[in-house]
């Protein structure tokens, strides 16, 4: 039975990943400081004898002070805030989690001979001049911008992962995660779908940045988790894009959510935040070819499940 560490395992994607790994009958150690995640995400996992929760910050955990005695077979490093509002308000935390925290996890993986997967982001491409975005594209990122703590933090996490692979022979892997949504996301998250759904259910205005013509591509969380696990189980290094290539204008997503929730909410146009990407669409050719992976859940189906979840919370 493999023993697997999931950092950020109490978060949105992390909690779904922990659940899936437990279903596959692995031992799972979830490490999370719950700065942006919720303990309710793992309530159903706590009593599983193969699940263990450690409340800690990856920046404070290393080879010399491990809070567990098990030898790890795999580490999924998902420990990073991702909400746009949070990353702009706490850039030091976000940057250092993806630098110091990721280095600590890489050192643990190296010491134990464990496989390591770094959860990077589509934000590594910044406000892209190439569309759709391929892994070969180096990106268009403002290194001192309002979002740079996250964008450059993730890019540095990729750098570290590749450095450990090249210098130490570490079995390291990188996935670039595009917009993901679904149950267990935070109702107070300011990312597009959580904010739009909760505002619609509360009959509050849906804030559209700029004219709403900017695009995003949304992947349902179960599809994302399947892709992440397939990457870990592959012989690939990456980076490999994981996301849904179906592209939508933000204003159309808002209208769709208002319709699906039968809400009386109105659309409210607000100023766009700094360095807000104009387009976002993954080229997933490599994921299809190398991982035999592509998303299955269409937006309407995923939104219905997400709306049902938030309705139960609110």
N, C-alpha and C positions, 0 to 999 in steps of 0.2 A: 504494500500500500504506500503510495507516494505521500510525502508530507510537503505541503505547499504553503508558502507565505504570500498573502495578498496585502500589500500596503494600500491604505485608502479603502480597505475592505468594507467599511461602513458607509461608503459613499454610494452614489446613484449606480454607476456601472459596477463598482467594486462589490456591492452587496449581491447583485445579480450573478456576478462571477463566482462569488463564494458559494451561493446556492447551487449553481450548476456543477461546480467541482465536488460538492458534497453528494450530489445526485450520482456522480460517477464514482462514489465511494472512496474518495481521497480524504486524508487528514488535512484540515485547513486551519491555518493560523491567520487571523485577521488582526492587522495592526492599524490603528487609527487614533488620532487625537480628537476627533469629532469637532474640529473647528468649523467645518462647513457641512459635515455629514450628520445623519440622525441615527440614534440608536434604534429607533423603531424599524429601520431598514433591515436589521438583523434579529429582530425579536423572535422570529420563527426558527432561527438557527441556533440560538443560545443553548437549548437543551439537547442538541445533537452531540453525542459523545465524541464525534470526530471533529468538532468545531471548538476553537479556542479564541477568545478575544483578549487582546492586549491593548490597553489604552496608552499610547505613546506617540511621540513625534519622531519621524524618521531621522531628523537632524540630531536627535539625542541618543540614537541606538546604533551601536557598532559592534565590531568583532569582539571588543574587550568587555562589553557590558550587555551581552545578549540576554533578553528577558525570557528566553526559552532554552531548553536543553536539546531539543530534537535536531537531528541533521536534516537539512532541507534538500529536497530534490529540485524544486522550482521556486522562483520568486517572480511574482507579477507586481511591478512597481507602478501603482496607480495613485500614489499619494500626492495630490496637488489640487488646490482650489482651482475652479474653472469658470465660475460665474463672472461675467464681465464687470459688474459693479465691484465685486470683491477683489478681483485682481488689480483693479485700478486704485482701490483704497488701501490695499496691503501689498504693494509691489515687492517689498523686501522679503516678506514671508514667502511669497510665491516664488521669487527667484531662488531663494536659498533652499527651499524644499526640493526644487528640481536640480540643485547643484550639490549642496552638502548632503541632503537626504538621499539623493540618488547615488552619490559616491559611497555613502555608508552601506547602502544595499548591495552595490556592486562589490564592495570589499567582503561582505558576508557571502555573496554568491561565489566569489573567487576562493575564499577560505574553505568552503564546503563542496566545491565542484558542482554547484547547482546551476541549472539553466536560469537565464534572467531575461525578462521581457520588460522593456520600457514603454510606457504608454505616452507617446508623443501626441501631437495635435495637428490639425489642419492649419492652425495659426502659425505653424512653422513656415507657411507660404506667405504670410502677411497679407497685404492687399495685392493679390497676384496680377501680374501682367500676362500670364499664360492661363488659358482657359480651355478645357478643364485642367485641373492640376495633376501633373504626373510626378512620380517620385524623383525623376531626374531634374526637376525644376528647383533651383536654389532659393527661390522666394524673393519677396520684396518687403522686407521688414524694417521698420524704424527702430534702430537699436537704442534710442533714448526717448522713445515715445511713451505715451500714457499706458500702453499695453505691453511695453517691452519687458517688464518683470516676468510676465507669463510667456510671451513669444520667445524671447531670448533665453529664458530659463529652460524652456522645453528644447530649444535648439542646442543648448549646452548639455542637457541630459542626453541628447542623441550623440553629441560629441564624446561625452564620457563613455557611453556604452560602446561606441566603436573603438575608442582608445583602449578599453579593457579587452575587447575582442582581439585587437591587433597585437597589443603588447603582452597580454597575459594568456591569450588563447581562450578567453571566456566565451562560453556559448551564449552570446547576447543577441537579443532581437529587438527590433524597433517597429512599432505600428504607429501610423499617423491617423488618429481618430477624428473623423468629421462629425458634424452636429448629430448628437444622439438624444433620443427622447423616450419617454415611457414611464410606467409606474415606478415609484420610489424616488423620483426626482423631487426636489424641494419646492413646495408651493410658493416659497418666497424667493426662489431663484429668479434672477432677471434675464435668464436666457429666453429665447423667443417663445418656445412652446409652453414651458411652465408658466411664464408670466401671462401669456395670452389666455391660456385655459383658465387659470385661477381668476384673472380679472373678469373674464366672460362669465364665470360661474358666480362671481360676486357683483355682477352688473356694473363693473367699473370700466372706465375707458381703456381701450387697448392702445398703448403707446407705439406709434410708428416713427422710427428714426428717419428723418429726411422725408423723401417722397414715397418710400416703401418699395422702390424699384430694385433695390439691392436683392441679391438672390442667396439662398441657402439650400443645402441638400440634407434631408433629415433621415437618419437611420434608426429603426426601432431597436430597443436595447437588447432584445433576445438575439437578433441578428448580429449585433455588435459583439456580444459575448461569444457567440459561436465562432466568429472570425478571430477573436483574440486567442481562444483556446486552440484553434487550428494553427495559428501562427506559432504558438508555443510548442505544439506537437510536430512541427515541420522541421526541416533542416535549413530553413531560410534565415537570413540575418536581417534583411530589410535595408532601408525602411520600406514598408508596404502600406499603401492607403487602405483604410477600412471605412466605408461609408456607403450611402445610397446615392447613386448618380442621378436620381430624379431631382430636377432643379425647380425651385419655386420662388416667385417673388414674395417678399415679406408681406406686402399688402394683401396678396391673394391668400396667404396662410391665415392672416387675421380674419378675413371675410369667411373663410372656410370654417374656422373655429367658432365664430359667432353663429353661423348657421347650424353647426352640429350641436351646439349647446342650447340652441333656441334662446339666445341671450338678447337682452335689450341694450347691451353695451354699444357704445359708439367708438369709432376710430379717432384717435387724437394724434396729430402730427407734432413731433418734438424735434429738437436739434439732434443731429447725428453726433455720437461721441467721437473723439479723436481716433484716427487710424482704423475706423470701421471698414471692414472689407466690402468692396462693391459686389463681388461675385464669389461664389464658393461652390465648387462641384468636383468631386473626386473622379479621376480616371482610375478604375479598379481593374484594369486589364491584368496587372500582376497578381492581384488576389484571386482572380478567376483562374488564371493559368497555373500559378504556383501553389495555391491553397485549395483550389476547387471550391471557392467561396464566393457567394454573392447574396445580397439581402433578398428576403422572401416577402416581408410584410410591407404592403402598400400603405401610403400615408393615411388614407381614410380609415383603414382597419386599425392602424396603430393609434391614431388620434382617438378613436372610439374607446379603446382600452385605457388610454391615458386620461381621458375625460372621466371615465367611470372611476378610476383610482382617485383623482382629485375631488370628485364629487363625494366620495366616501370619507375623505379627510375633512372636507369643509362643511 
